[in-house]
Amino acid sequence: MITFRKSRPADGPSVVEIWRRSVDATHGFLSPQDRRDIESEVRGFLPDAPLDLAIDANGRPVGFMLLDGGHMEALFIDPDHRGKGVGRQLVAEALKREPDLSTDVNEQNLQAVGFYRRMGFEPIGRSERDGQGRSYPLIHLRHAGTGQKAG
């Protein structure tokens, strides 16, 4: 059974570890140097970010999301819990609060692209570079239930 709660300062190490394990499992397209640089950036902001945590029956965080208004900035699931509905439940929770939900996904992360498509997101644009200017194209997505048409 998954429950949700807001992150607390003590969750910092757990959420960084979830991020690391998730990226190791799904972001094989990152260069080793970019992977190290991104992890350094993540360690600097993620522990203090206002995250929504997915908590397992043992009280441990197994996934998280970061919402900024109607935009999902991050969604990461521990690889041991992928395919068990944790990501789907987090997205459903986000849609309850922000029905006009958008997100961005790395184009090379085919698993994530497929997940968001199955969750009802449609592409509305594309950028050649990620938010930090690295050469990792992003697909911009919006949830189809918002009434927005793909462009």
Secondary structure as UniProt FT lines:
FT   STRAND          3..6
FT   HELIX           9..11
FT   HELIX           12..26
FT   TURN            28..29
FT   HELIX           32..45
FT   HELIX           46..48
FT   STRAND          52..55
FT   TURN            57..58
FT   STRAND          61..68
FT   TURN            69..70
FT   STRAND          71..77
FT   HELIX           79..81
FT   TURN            82..85
FT   HELIX           86..97
FT   STRAND          102..106
FT   TURN            107..108
FT   HELIX           110..118
FT   TURN            119..120
FT   STRAND          121..127
FT   TURN            131..132
FT   STRAND          138..143
FT   HELIX           144..146
//
